Amino acid sequence: MMLSDKELEYLKELENNKEIVYLLNTRECDLISRLIKSYKEVQRQLLELQINKEID
């Protein structure tokens, strides 16, 4: 399941919000960062697949 753009923006806001980050423990902060990185990587791979398909 892919995140919606709205969900991704929400995660980015969480990652950058110092008040919320203060309330989260390290594990939760790491999870949010990994979610964002994973999502961006999936987006990159999908774009690459799309470009390769168009080239073929």
Rosetta blueprint (number, residue, H / E / L):
1 M L
2 M L
3 L L
4 S L
5 D H
6 K H
7 E H
8 L H
9 E H
10 Y H
11 L H
12 K H
13 E H
14 L H
15 E H
16 N H
17 N L
18 K H
19 E H
20 I H
21 V H
22 Y H
23 L H
24 L L
25 N L
26 T H
27 R H
28 E H
29 C H
30 D H
31 L H
32 I H
33 S H
34 R H
35 L H
36 I H
37 K H
38 S H
39 Y H
40 K H
41 E H
42 V H
43 Q H
44 R H
45 Q H
46 L H
47 L H
48 E H
49 L H
50 Q H
51 I H
52 N H
53 K H
54 E H
55 I H
56 D L
